[in-house]
């Protein structure tokens, strides 16, 4: 079954489960994953509120992004493509992620923001960051603290 690396609001198991359940899909398994060589940024502009930013990852040697690896079938991934507004807002691509379940690197799908949707002047909302914190059960304590200390727009 395909693996999806969530680093944003879909780290929240309740949110991801609810999103998949809309069309009868289930989250098969969820565990910790780490993407080395990327950093977490909030530069994906909201289409509804110009000052609001959503999570994105960008290549950054030496950096690490924590997240969740989620087993989702192909039709569930197609549903996520629609939710993430692929191909206009994000693109689904394959990246290497360290799977803490099997303790080895694997290939997983991740969503990267399209260049046309990037804006360095946007910030996440505290409500949005709360969804990232929904993944705290699988994230290292220091990473959770870094999320708690994010500069938010409201």
C-alpha positions in Angstrom: 0.0 0.0 0.0 1.4 3.5 -0.8 2.8 5.6 1.9 2.0 9.3 2.3 4.3 11.6 4.3 2.3 14.2 6.1 4.2 17.2 7.5 1.3 19.7 7.7 -2.3 19.6 9.0 -2.7 16.0 7.9 -0.3 14.9 10.7 -3.5 15.2 12.8 -4.9 11.6 12.7 -8.4 12.8 13.4 -8.3 15.3 10.6 -6.8 12.9 8.1 -9.2 10.1 9.1 -12.2 12.5 8.7 -11.0 13.7 5.3 -10.6 10.1 4.1 -13.9 9.0 5.6 -15.8 11.5 3.4 -15.6 9.0 0.6 -15.4 5.8 2.5 -11.6 5.5 2.8 -9.7 4.5 5.9 -6.3 5.2 7.3 -4.6 1.8 7.4 -1.5 2.6 9.5 0.2 5.7 10.8 3.8 6.0 12.1 6.7 8.5 12.4 8.7 9.5 9.4 11.6 11.9 8.9 12.5 13.7 5.7 16.2 14.6 5.8 17.4 17.4 3.5 14.1 19.4 3.8 12.9 22.2 6.0 9.4 23.0 7.1 8.2 26.4 5.9 4.8 28.1 5.9 5.0 29.9 2.5 2.1 28.3 0.7 -0.4 31.1 0.3 -4.1 30.4 1.1 -6.4 31.0 -1.8 -9.0 32.4 0.6 -7.0 34.7 3.0 -4.0 36.4 1.4 -2.1 36.8 4.7 -2.4 33.1 5.7 0.3 30.5 5.0 0.1 26.8 4.9 2.8 24.2 5.4 5.3 23.3 2.7 8.7 21.7 2.6 11.7 22.8 0.6 15.1 21.4 0.0 17.6 22.4 2.6 20.8 20.4 3.1 21.3 19.5 6.7 17.7 20.2 7.8 15.1 17.6 8.9 11.3 17.6 8.7 9.4 15.4 11.1 6.0 14.0 10.0 3.8 11.0 9.8 3.9 8.1 7.4 0.4 7.0 6.5 -0.7 3.9 4.6 -3.4 5.0 2.2 -4.7 3.2 -0.9 -4.5 4.7 -4.4 -8.1 5.9 -4.4 -7.5 7.5 -1.0 -4.5 9.3 -2.5 -6.6 10.5 -5.4 -9.0 12.0 -2.8 -6.1 13.7 -1.1 -5.1 15.1 -4.5 -8.5 16.8 -4.7 -8.3 18.1 -1.1 -4.8 19.5 -1.7 -5.9 21.0 -5.0 -3.4 19.2 -7.1 -2.0 20.4 -9.6 -2.8 24.1 -9.0 -1.8 24.5 -5.3 0.4 21.4 -4.6 2.0 18.7 -6.6 2.2 15.1 -5.3 5.8 13.9 -5.6 8.0 11.1 -4.3 10.6 11.8 -1.7 12.9 9.7 0.5 11.7 9.4 4.1 13.2 7.5 7.1 10.5 5.1 8.3 10.8 4.8 12.1 8.6 1.6 11.9 11.0 -0.4 9.8 14.0 1.8 10.6 15.1 2.4 7.0 14.7 4.9 4.3 11.7 4.4 2.0 10.0 6.3 -0.8 6.8 8.1 0.1 4.4 10.5 -1.5 4.4 14.1 -0.3 2.7 17.3 -1.4 5.0 20.2 -2.3 3.5 23.7 -3.0 3.5 24.9 -6.6 5.9 27.9 -7.2 2.9 30.1 -8.2 1.4 29.6 -4.8 4.5 30.6 -2.8 4.6 33.8 -0.7 7.4 34.5 1.8 5.2 37.1 3.7 2.4 34.8 4.9 2.1 33.1 8.3 0.1 30.2 9.6 -2.9 30.7 12.0 -2.8 29.2 15.5 -5.8 27.0 14.5 -3.9 25.6 11.6 -0.8 24.9 13.7 -3.1 23.0 16.2 -3.6 20.4 13.4 0.2 20.0 13.1 0.3 19.5 16.9 -2.3 16.7 16.4 0.7 14.7 15.3 2.5 15.2 18.6 2.0 11.6 19.6 4.6 10.6 17.0 6.8 13.7 17.0 9.9 14.3 19.0 9.4 16.7 22.0 11.8 19.3 20.6 10.0 19.4 17.3 6.6 19.9 19.1 8.2 22.8 21.0 9.3 24.4 17.7 5.7 24.1 16.4 4.4 25.7 19.6 6.7 28.6 19.2 5.8 29.4 15.6 5.0 33.1 14.8 1.3 33.0 13.7 -0.9 35.5 12.0 -3.6 35.1 14.6 
